[in-house]
Amino acid sequence: MDTTRLRHTVALPGNSAGEGVDAPFIQLAQLELGIQFPPDYLQFLQEFGRVIIGPYHIDGLGGDMLEVVRTTLLQRQLHRPYLRFLLIPVMEEDDSLTYCIDARRAHEGVYPVVCWDANLAEHQPLMVVAPDFATWLDGLIDTWQAASQDEPWRYRTRRIIGS
């Protein structure tokens, strides 16, 4: 995964990144979830931990926070419909839509990003939105850039308020 574009994006006003995390911290998160993270998400965690791009908060790890672990366990145990075991939630778009890395085919090296809708049944068909985390993240940056060009006042206001 080439992180040059992401580094440039999180350096812009209003965006931010955490600090990367080391391998033992990532291994602890994987152990707690019972899931092996895909290589592109591992690289994201090691280099950034977690990021905020405009209104988009991409879950990860950092500091003493096991953000993605907490979110995954909450959605598996408390929210109905329960999140499927081999899904790793990386971003909530609103109260019902969550973008997840799908680890059901990890043995084949396939980890698409899917959309989980909390308003639908537990065994809902999953809509694949990207073939992998890196492609999904790149598309998210495209979406943010297009929105910030269409409505630059929205992002300027956030930057001023967040100062």
SEGU-908289 format. One record per atom (N, C-alpha, C): residue in one letter; z, y, x. Coordinates in steps of 0.001 Angstrom, whole numbers, padded with zeros to 6 digits, always signed. Atoms other than C-alpha are relative to their C-alpha. Layout:
AZYX ...
//
This chain:
M+000000-001180+000866 M+000000+000000+000000 M+000000+001228+000901 D+000061-001252-000749 D-001047+003347+001450 D+000890+001017-000711 T-000972-000896+000634 T+001850+005740+000773 T-000251+001471+000313 T+000292-001383-000378 T+000199+008920+002111 T-000033+000914-001223 R+000125-000824+001207 R-000663+010245-001344 R+001350+000174-000690 L-001322-000083+000616 L+002782+009436-002719 L+000907+000932+000802 R-000804-000906-000841 R+004456+011190+000258 R-000359+001459-000278 H+000459-001360+000279 H+002342+014277-000391 H+000479+000455-001389 T-000365-000335+001378 T+003095+014188-004146 T+001491+000298-000125 V-001448-000218+000157 V+006876+013862-003843 V+000483+001202+000803 A-000365-001191-000771 A+006899+016738-001327 A-000263+001292-000780 L+000308-001185+000793 L+005570+019127-003997 L+001218+000454-000805 P-001148-000505+000775 P+008047+021377-005867 P+000136-000717-001346 G-000277+000659+001265 G+009682+019665-008825 G-000003-001516+000080 N+000025+001445-000208 N+009161+016173-007432 N+001013-000358+001085 S-000949+000405-001036 S+011515+014163-005262 S-000073-001500+000242 A-000103+001419-000348 A+012108+010844-003549 A+001386-000256+000550 G-001260+000401-000611 G+015211+008977-002579 G-000254-000340+001453 E+000180+000501-001358 E+015761+007535+000828 E-000317-001483-000110 G+000313+001418+000009 G+014318+004162+001605 G+001250-000838+000213 V-001143+000905-000146 V+016634+001165+001581 V-000371-001140+000943 D+000270+001065-000960 D+017004-001641+004086 D-000076-001365-000672 A+000262+001338+000527 A+016176-005308+003646 A+001222-000662-000643 P-001144+000657+000657 P+019750-006568+002944 P+000308+000567-001394 F-000233-000639+001297 F+020113-004069+000081 F-001015-000516-001027 I+001057+000519+000875 I+016787-005207-001399 I+000254-001467-000335 Q-000288+001418+000231 Q+017735-008870-000979 Q+001136-000173-001004 L-001108+000048+000959 L+020990-008236-002860 L-000518+000257-001415 A+000565-000314+001319 A+019037-006669-005753 A-000812-001180-000533 Q+000808+001146+000421 Q+016602-009594-005858 Q+000888-001177-000399 L-000931+001082+000293 L+019484-012064-005809 L+000689+000216-001346 E-000661-000312+001270 E+021274-010301-008671 E-000925-000197-001194 L+000965+000117+001094 L+018102-010319-010775 L-000651-001379-000085 G+000651+001306-000012 G+016880-013767-009778 G-001509+000112+000050 I+001444-000277-000046 I+013431-012291-009071 I-000376+000437+001409 Q+000564-000463-001270 Q+011340-011847-005932 Q-000901+001200-000297 F+000828-001181+000205 F+009850-008325-005788 F-001347-000182+000698 P+001318+000084-000642 P+006113-008013-005022 P-000049+000867+001262 P+000087-000735-001268 P+005051-006717-001583 P-000150+001519-000158 D+000182-001455+000131 D+003914-003272-002830 D+001276+000682-000503 Y-001266-000568+000470 Y+007210-002682-004681 Y+001053-000055+001108 L-000900+000076-001156 L+009152-003871-001612 L-000247+001169+000948 Q+000332-001116-000886 Q+007318-001291+000489 Q+000470+001320-000610 F-000470-001193+000710 F+008049+001399-002134 F+001510+000155+000173 L-001456-000045-000132 L+011759+000515-002027 L+000423+000322+001427 Q-000351-000227-001399 Q+011865+000476+001769 Q-000290+001427+000447 E+000391-001337-000442 E+010107+003819+002160 E+000572+001132-000845 F-000405-001075+000893 F+011264+005792-000893 F+001287-000288-000775 G-001152+000353+000830 G+013941+003916-002818 G-000286+000211-001477 R+000369-000374+001372 R+013029+005726-006026 R-000652+001377+000068 V+000659-001309-000013 V+010943+008776-006970 V-000002+000628-001385 I+000222-000780+001219 I+010578+011503-009559 I-001269+000801+000227 I+001259-000745-000033 I+007090+012860-010201 I-000125+000695-001344 G+000006-000724+001270 G+007208+015579-012843 G+000991-000638-000952 P-000918+000601+000968 P+008681+013950-015955 P+000196-001506+000200 Y-000028+001452-000191 Y+008242+010424-014561 Y+001045-000403+001035 H-001056+000519-000875 H+011276+008657-013076 H-000299-001467+000273 I+000314+001374-000363 I+010296+005500-011200 I+001258-000618+000601 D-001243+000647-000412 D+013317+003226-010881 D-000175-000769+001298 G-000012+000749-001244 G+014249+001650-007612 G+001419-000198+000463 L-001304+000165-000629 L+017173+001502-005248 L+000243+001188+000911 G-000288-001070-000943 G+018967+004049-003131 G+001451+000390+000008 G-001401-000356-000136 G+022270+005247-001822 G+000856-001201-000345 D-000808+001136+000446 D+024862+003093-003514 D-000449-000467-001382 M+000471+000316+001353 M+022758+002757-006674 M-000983-001157-000005 L+000927+001099+000264 L+021115-000455-007781 L-000683+000297-001333 E+000596-000519+001226 E+019128+001490-010376 E-000831-001039-000753 V+000873+000959+000659 V+016495-001145-011104 V+000790-001229-000456 V-000846+001124+000398 V+019191-003840-011236 V+000735+000336-001288 R-000745-000426+001192 R+021295-001907-013745 R-000908+000057-001229 T+000939-000125+001118 T+018293-001102-015950 T-000473-001368-000482 T+000485+001337+000371 T+017005-004681-015867 T+001073-000777-000749 L-001075+000762+000630 L+020367-006236-016713 L+000352+000562-001373 L-000272-000605+001313 L+021002-003743-019531 L-001058-000406-001014 Q+001066+000336+000941 Q+017620-004423-021086 Q-000062-001492-000296 R-000039+001445+000251 R+018050-008188-020720 R+001129-000375-000953 Q-001200+000432+000709 Q+021497-008264-022317 Q+000384+000844-001214 L-000508-000876+001048 L+022078-005247-024558 L-001043+000477-000994 H+001036-000565+000872 H+018796-004033-025986 H-000735-001107-000746 R+000811+000932+000778 R+016990-005833-028769 R-001334+000657-000270 P+000063+001378-000471 P+014487-007232-028376 P+000375-000069+001482 Y-000397+000165-001387 Y+015845-008599-025104 Y-001224-000032+000904 L+001082-000004-000982 L+013661-007961-022080 L-000174-001406+000570 R+000270+001324-000574 R+011990-011125-020813 R+000530-000077+001425 F-000672+000211-001280 F+013627-012599-017740 F-000830+000425+001204 L+000795-000274-001193 L+010721-012195-015291 L-000708+001362-000029 L+000522-001365+000001 L+010012-008534-016095 L+000976+000906+000759 I-000789-000950-000783 I+011219-005793-013746 I-000348+001399-000494 P+000330-001336+000518 P+011416-002412-015542 P+000015+001053+001110 V+000087-001025-001038 V+010247+000406-013293 V-000075+001414-000558 M+000012-001340+000584 M+009823+003308-015725 M+000043-000075-001516 E-000049-000136+001456 E+010832+004126-019281 E-000765+001256-000369 E+000788-001169+000403 E+008332+006398-020977 E+000670+000752-001146 D-000746-000616+001095 D+010328+007040-024123 D+001043-001010-000448 D-001039+000911+000463 D+012921+005261-026234 D-000466-001429-000193 S+000457+001357+000276 S+010695+002251-026772 S-000908-000602+001067 L+000965+000540-000967 L+008053+001913-024029 L+000575-000046+001410 T-000457+000177-001370 T+008973+000528-020628 T-001111-000672+000789 Y+000975+000607-000899 Y+006569-000187-017784 Y+000750-000944+000926 C-000689+001047-000757 C+007514-003402-015993 C-000965-000710+000948 I+000728+000916-000865 I+006354-005454-013053 I+000224-001389-000588 D-000060+001332+000594 D+005565-008895-014451 D-000026-001043+001115 A-000119+000977-001081 A+006789-011606-012072 A-000212-001437-000476 R+000189+001365+000517 R+005839-014588-014269 R-000977-000817+000836 R+000984+000725-000812 R+002949-015471-011939 R+000205+000286+001488 A-000317-000323-001398 A+004707-014606-008677 A-000434-001112+000951 H+000397+001123-000849 H+003970-018089-007313 H-001476+000065+000389 E+001428-000185-000304 E+000277-017090-007385 E-000242+001307+000748 G+000143-001306-000649 G+000937-013707-005754 G-000512+001075-000934 V+000505-000941+001005 V+000053-011905-009003 V+001192+000683-000683 Y-001079-000784+000594 Y+002371-009111-010194 Y-000577+001209-000747 P+000543-001162+000714 P+000643-006933-012814 P+001122+000883-000566 V-000924-000876+000717 V+002339-003953-014432 V-000382-000078-001472 V+000208+000166+001430 V+002756-004431-018165 V+000841+001018-000760 C-000747-000902+000870 C+004002-002339-021048 C+000822-000839-000977 W-000936+000678+000905 W+007078-003636-022943 W+000394+001001-001080 D-000327-000886+001119 D+007630-002112-026386 D+001242-000513-000710 A-001270+000401+000611 A+011220-002284-027629 A-000068-000027-001522 N+000148+000029+001459 N+009963-001775-031205 N-000664-001277-000498 L+000678+001230+000381 L+008147-005106-031158 L+000916-001199+000233 A-000788+001233-000121 A+009393-008697-031206 A+000201-000394+001461 E-000339+000443-001346 E+010940-010365-028185 E-001156-000735+000687 H+001099+000772-000580 H+007921-012650-027666 H-001348+000678-000226 Q+001207-000789+000200 Q+005357-009867-028002 Q-001026-000288+001094 P+001007+000087-001057 P+002047-010078-026178 P+000160+001226+000908 L-000166-001094-000946 L+002277-007957-023043 L-001352+000604+000347 M+001236-000692-000329 M-000389-005335-022407 M+000008+000332+001494 V+000119-000294-001428 V-001445-005278-018751 V-000601+001394+000146 V+000483-001366-000187 V-001825-001636-017699 V-000533+000236+001408 A+000510-000104-001372 A-002518-002193-013986 A+000142-001366+000670 P-000064+001313-000653 P-003197-005176-011724 P+001196-000171+000938 D-001144+000068-000899 D-000278-004276-009440 D+000738+001345-000009 F-000840-001195-000018 F+002461-001708-008801 F-000695+001177+000689 A+000650-001080-000749 A+000467+000300-006221 A-001086+000677-000830 T+001062-000554+000846 T-002489+000747-008589 T+000597+000789-001153 W-000674-000693+001098 W-000153+001700-011461 W+000570+001333+000472 L-000603-001221-000530 L+001675+004252-009298 L-001066+001045+000309 D+001107-000913-000289 D-001617+005784-008159 D-000529+000618-001304 G+000429-000514+001303 G-002698+006098-011820 G+001011+000972-000593 L-001046-000909+000478 L+000631+007729-012665 L-000111+001359+000685 I+000200-001263-000732 I+000036+010337-009950 I-001213+000726-000570 D+001188-000616+000621 D-003452+010952-011423 D+000365+000654-001330 T-000412-000526+001311 T-001899+011422-014887 T+000816+001266+000162 W-000842-001169-000243 W+000713+013834-013559 W-000833+001182+000496 Q+000832-001085-000521 Q-001880+015854-011614 Q-000864+000610-001097 A+000828-000506+001101 A-004148+016133-014665 A+000846+000824-000968 A-000884-000718+000926 A-001234+017189-016897 A+000479+001310+000606 S-000494-001234-000616 S+000034+019738-014387 S-001109+001042+000128 Q+001111-000952-000005 Q-003450+021292-014217 Q-000260+000542-001399 D+000219-000419+001376 D-003751+021376-018021 D+001117+000915-000500 E-001164-000770+000460 E-000247+022790-018560 E+000871+000391+001193 P-000774-000316-001215 P+000883+024319-015240 P+001322+000708-000301 W-001242-000689+000358 W+003528+026420-017010 W+001149-000988-000165 R-001045+001000+000231 R+005428+023233-017930 R+000662-000388+001319 Y-000537+000437-001274 Y+005819+022219-014298 Y+000609+001164+000772 R-000618-001171-000616 R+006515+025756-013084 R+001392+000229-000577 T-001290-000196+000651 T+009337+026041-015640 T+001013-001009+000527 R-000916+001021-000542 R+010875+022768-014463 R+000425+000353+001409 R-000306-000329-001394 R+010664+023961-010860 R+001017+001138+000039 I-000915-001139+000013 I+012447+027245-011690 I+001369-000437-000492 I-001271+000449+000551 I+015125+025583-013812 I+000707-000911+000987 G-000599+000945-000932 G+015695+022873-011212 G+000418+000631+001324 S-000333-000639-001291 S+016095+025400-008349 S+001480+000264+000125 
//
